[in-house]
Amino acid sequence: MTPLAVLLLAVGTFGLRLSGPLLSDRIELGDRARQLLSASTTVLLCALVATSSLTADHAFAGWARPAGVLVGGALAARRAPFLAAVVAAAATTGALRWLGVD
């Protein structure tokens, strides 16, 4: 990626992040729009988790990685500390790979 492209992406990202606070008092969203924005954030995060945990190099990532994500997600849902969830997920993935489960 060229330095110009990186600079343009950085400026665009900064502009989008800055537009929220600047426009928050000028634009009023209805309750339905707020609910949809909140749901879209959750859907986007779930899609990111699914793609990154299930695929690697445009193919199925194997069973160890999704199992680790599942363990980490279960601990996070039970309100375990973040570090404990991450360590447990990594340990699960590592143990399964050590046992030969790809």
C-alpha positions in Angstrom: 0.0 0.0 0.0 1.4 3.3 -1.0 2.0 6.1 1.6 -0.6 8.2 -0.1 -3.3 5.5 0.2 -2.4 5.1 3.9 -2.7 8.8 4.4 -6.0 9.1 2.6 -7.4 6.2 4.7 -6.2 7.8 7.9 -7.7 11.1 7.0 -11.0 9.5 6.0 -11.1 7.4 9.2 -10.4 10.5 11.4 -13.1 12.5 9.5 -15.7 9.8 10.1 -14.8 9.5 13.8 -14.9 13.3 14.2 -18.2 13.7 12.4 -20.1 11.8 15.2 -19.4 14.3 18.0 -19.7 17.3 15.7 -23.1 16.2 14.2 -24.6 14.7 17.3 -26.5 17.9 18.3 -27.5 18.8 14.8 -29.1 15.4 13.8 -31.8 13.8 15.9 -32.4 10.1 15.4 -35.7 8.5 16.3 -35.9 5.5 18.7 -36.2 3.0 15.8 -33.1 4.4 14.1 -31.2 4.2 17.4 -32.3 0.5 17.9 -31.2 -0.3 14.3 -27.8 1.3 14.8 -27.3 -0.6 18.0 -28.4 -3.9 16.4 -26.1 -3.2 13.4 -23.1 -2.8 15.6 -23.8 -6.3 17.1 -24.4 -7.9 13.8 -21.1 -6.4 12.4 -19.2 -7.6 15.4 -20.7 -11.1 15.1 -19.8 -11.2 11.4 -16.3 -10.2 12.1 -15.9 -12.9 14.8 -17.4 -15.5 12.5 -15.2 -14.7 9.5 -12.0 -14.5 11.5 -12.6 -17.6 13.6 -13.9 -19.9 10.8 -11.7 -19.0 7.8 -8.0 -18.8 7.1 -6.5 -18.2 3.6 -10.0 -18.4 2.0 -10.6 -21.9 3.5 -12.0 -23.5 6.7 -9.6 -22.8 9.6 -10.1 -26.1 11.2 -11.9 -27.0 14.5 -9.3 -25.8 17.0 -9.8 -22.1 16.3 -13.6 -22.0 16.5 -13.5 -24.1 19.7 -11.2 -21.6 21.3 -13.5 -18.7 20.2 -16.5 -20.6 21.6 -14.7 -21.1 25.0 -13.7 -17.4 25.1 -17.2 -16.3 24.2 -18.8 -18.5 26.8 -16.5 -17.1 29.5 -17.2 -13.5 28.3 -20.9 -14.2 28.4 -20.5 -15.4 32.0 -18.7 -12.1 32.8 -15.3 -13.6 33.4 -12.4 -11.2 33.3 -11.2 -10.3 29.8 -7.7 -11.7 30.4 -9.1 -15.0 31.7 -11.3 -15.4 28.6 -8.5 -14.6 26.2 -6.1 -17.0 28.0 -8.7 -19.8 28.1 -9.5 -19.3 24.4 -5.8 -19.4 23.5 -5.1 -22.4 25.8 -8.1 -24.3 24.3 -6.9 -23.7 20.7 -3.3 -24.5 21.6 -4.3 -27.7 23.4 -6.5 -28.9 20.5 -3.7 -28.2 18.0 -1.2 -30.0 20.2 -3.6 -33.0 20.3 -3.7 -33.0 16.5 -7.1 -31.4 16.0 -6.6 -28.8 13.3 
